[in-house]
Amino acid sequence: MLVAVCQIELYLPGSSSLKEKRLVLQSLKTRIRQKFNVSVAEVDGADKWQTAVLGLSMVANERKLLDQAFSKVISLIESDGRSHVIGHTFEIY
């Protein structure tokens, strides 16, 4: 059994309030959960309007599945257009 953890730093340029930021993040988190069956939560930057850090985790029996899933998650976020990926980290245990 392998457990993968990914941390994704986001910049939300169109967000001018915490309410707008929450709407964008809730939409992204729902899409990520439904499409990739991963756990996702905002883990840092909750008090800032235009930045956020998402934490994601997934369990699988092959590293290849984990690599592919998180690559697709990052692609989904980048293609959304409401946020930009500043950076990310990925670890497997």
LINSULMO-V802063 format. One record per residue. SS is DSSP state (~ for helix, > for strand, _ for the rest). OMEGA is omega in degrees with one decimal (none if undefined). Layout:
# LINSULMO-V802063
{{SS	OMEGA} {SS	OMEGA}}
This chain:
# LINSULMO-V802063
{{_	177.4} {>	176.7} {>	178.6} {>	177.3} {>	-179.1} {>	176.5} {>	-176.0} {>	177.5} {>	-176.5} {>	170.8} {>	-178.8} {_	-172.9} {_	-177.4} {_	-176.8} {_	178.9} {_	176.6} {_	177.6} {~	178.7} {~	177.6} {~	179.0} {~	179.9} {~	178.8} {~	179.4} {~	-178.3} {~	179.6} {~	177.9} {~	178.9} {~	-177.7} {~	178.9} {~	179.0} {~	-180.0} {~	-179.9} {~	-175.8} {~	-174.0} {~	-171.8} {~	178.6} {_	176.0} {_	173.2} {>	-178.2} {>	178.6} {>	172.2} {>	-174.1} {>	178.8} {>	177.2} {_	-175.7} {_	-177.4} {_	-179.6} {_	-174.9} {_	-169.0} {_	176.0} {>	178.1} {>	173.9} {>	176.8} {>	173.5} {>	-178.9} {>	175.2} {>	-178.6} {>	177.2} {>	177.8} {>	179.2} {_	178.0} {_	179.2} {~	-178.6} {~	178.8} {~	179.8} {~	178.8} {~	-178.3} {~	-177.9} {~	-177.6} {~	173.3} {~	178.9} {~	176.8} {~	179.8} {~	177.3} {~	178.1} {~	179.7} {~	-179.2} {~	-178.6} {~	-178.2} {~	176.9} {_	180.0} {_	179.7} {_	178.3} {>	176.5} {>	178.4} {>	-179.5} {>	176.9} {>	173.9} {>	-175.6} {>	179.2} {>	177.1} {>	179.8} {_	none}}
